[in-house]
């Protein structure tokens, strides 16, 4: 484990289509080969909503509006495994279909896929798995085991 003395706050955005599927990305680089929803770290002075809008534009090239917070996850398993402690603000937005999502950061993501929230691809990133679990079970907080 690395010696860190801070916790990173991020947002994870569940993007759903009219069929109830979730948009997932297969990570490359440091998070390979994990599947995950999209999002990223909150910048100093940035609202959760602005972070979600910025990250989704940067990662998959679509404009989202009015993402809503539905939960929070303390991702301690990742800390135990990697030494990186993140807290995720879990958000949701409906995909309106005006522009097709596409990979904008080839070095971070290698493929996109719409999936059933009940049949998630594996291996799955902890923060993403926690967010989807909260969303499916209408819970606000994921208590680390």
C-alpha positions as CSV (number, residue, x, y, z in Angstrom):
1,X,0.0,0.0,0.0
2,X,1.1,3.5,-0.7
3,X,1.4,6.1,2.1
4,X,-1.4,8.5,1.5
5,X,-2.9,11.0,3.8
6,X,-6.0,12.2,1.9
7,X,-9.2,10.9,0.5
8,X,-10.1,11.6,-3.2
9,X,-13.7,12.6,-4.0
10,X,-15.1,11.5,-7.3
11,X,-18.4,11.3,-9.2
12,X,-19.7,8.2,-10.9
13,X,-22.5,8.7,-13.4
14,X,-25.0,6.0,-14.2
15,X,-26.2,6.9,-17.7
16,X,-29.4,4.9,-18.6
17,X,-31.1,4.5,-22.0
18,X,-34.9,4.1,-22.5
19,X,-34.5,0.3,-22.3
20,X,-33.1,0.6,-18.8
21,X,-29.5,-0.3,-19.8
22,X,-26.4,1.3,-18.4
23,X,-23.5,2.7,-20.5
24,X,-20.3,1.0,-19.4
25,X,-16.7,1.4,-20.5
26,X,-13.9,-1.1,-20.4
27,X,-10.9,0.6,-18.8
28,X,-7.4,0.6,-20.1
29,X,-4.2,1.9,-18.6
30,X,-4.0,1.8,-14.8
31,X,-7.6,0.5,-14.3
32,X,-7.4,-2.3,-16.9
33,X,-9.2,-4.6,-17.4
34,X,-12.1,-3.3,-15.3
35,X,-15.5,-2.3,-16.6
36,X,-17.0,0.9,-15.1
37,X,-19.6,3.6,-15.3
38,X,-18.1,7.0,-16.3
39,X,-16.9,9.8,-14.1
40,X,-13.8,11.2,-12.4
41,X,-12.3,13.3,-9.7
42,X,-13.9,16.5,-8.4
43,X,-11.7,19.5,-9.0
44,X,-11.3,22.1,-6.1
45,X,-14.3,24.5,-6.2
46,X,-16.3,22.4,-8.6
47,X,-19.9,21.2,-7.9
48,X,-20.7,17.5,-8.3
49,X,-23.0,18.3,-11.1
50,X,-20.4,20.4,-13.0
51,X,-17.8,17.6,-12.5
52,X,-20.2,15.0,-13.9
53,X,-21.0,17.2,-17.0
54,X,-17.3,17.9,-17.6
55,X,-16.2,14.3,-17.1
56,X,-18.9,12.8,-19.4
57,X,-18.0,15.3,-22.1
58,X,-14.3,14.5,-21.8
59,X,-14.7,10.8,-21.7
60,X,-17.5,10.0,-24.1
61,X,-18.2,13.2,-25.9
62,X,-21.9,13.8,-25.0
63,X,-23.5,16.7,-23.3
64,X,-25.6,15.7,-20.3
65,X,-27.9,18.0,-18.2
66,X,-29.2,18.0,-14.7
67,X,-27.5,14.8,-13.3
68,X,-28.9,14.0,-9.9
69,X,-27.2,12.7,-6.8
70,X,-28.7,9.5,-5.5
71,X,-26.1,8.0,-3.3
72,X,-22.6,8.0,-1.8
73,X,-20.0,5.1,-1.6
74,X,-16.9,4.8,0.5
75,X,-14.7,2.6,-1.6
76,X,-12.5,1.0,1.1
77,X,-11.8,-2.2,-0.8
78,X,-9.9,-0.3,-3.4
79,X,-7.9,1.4,-0.6
80,X,-7.1,-2.0,0.9
81,X,-5.9,-3.3,-2.4
82,X,-4.3,-0.3,-4.1
83,X,-3.7,2.3,-1.3
84,X,-6.0,4.8,-3.0
85,X,-9.0,5.9,-1.0
86,X,-12.0,7.3,-2.9
87,X,-15.4,8.4,-1.9
88,X,-17.9,8.4,-4.8
89,X,-20.8,10.7,-5.3
90,X,-23.2,8.5,-7.2
91,X,-25.2,10.3,-9.9
92,X,-27.8,9.4,-12.5
93,X,-28.8,10.9,-15.8
94,X,-31.0,9.7,-18.7
95,X,-29.4,9.4,-22.1
96,X,-31.4,11.5,-24.6
97,X,-29.8,10.1,-27.7
98,X,-29.0,13.3,-29.5
99,X,-25.4,12.3,-30.0
100,X,-23.8,8.8,-30.0
101,X,-21.4,8.2,-27.1
102,X,-17.9,7.6,-28.3
103,X,-14.5,7.0,-26.7
104,X,-12.7,10.3,-26.4
105,X,-9.7,9.2,-24.3
106,X,-8.3,6.1,-26.1
107,X,-5.6,5.8,-23.4
108,X,-8.2,5.4,-20.7
109,X,-11.0,3.4,-22.3
110,X,-11.0,0.7,-25.0
111,X,-14.7,-0.1,-25.6
112,X,-18.2,1.0,-24.7
113,X,-21.3,-1.2,-24.2
114,X,-24.9,-0.8,-23.0
115,X,-25.6,-3.5,-20.4
116,X,-28.4,-4.7,-18.2
117,X,-27.8,-3.5,-14.6
118,X,-28.6,-7.1,-13.6
119,X,-25.9,-8.6,-15.9
120,X,-22.7,-6.5,-15.3
121,X,-19.5,-7.4,-17.1
122,X,-16.6,-8.6,-15.0
123,X,-14.2,-7.7,-13.7
124,X,-16.0,-4.7,-12.4
125,X,-14.5,-1.5,-10.8
126,X,-15.5,-1.3,-7.1
127,X,-16.9,2.2,-7.2
128,X,-19.0,1.4,-10.2
129,X,-20.3,-1.8,-8.7
130,X,-21.2,0.0,-5.5
131,X,-23.0,2.8,-7.4
132,X,-25.1,0.4,-9.4
133,X,-26.0,-1.6,-6.3
134,X,-27.2,1.5,-4.6
135,X,-29.2,2.6,-7.6
136,X,-30.9,-0.9,-8.1
137,X,-31.7,-1.2,-4.4
138,X,-32.9,2.4,-3.9
139,X,-30.3,3.0,-1.2
140,X,-28.3,6.1,-0.5
141,X,-25.2,4.8,1.2
142,X,-22.9,1.9,0.6
143,X,-21.5,0.7,4.0
144,X,-18.1,-0.9,3.5
145,X,-17.8,-4.5,4.7
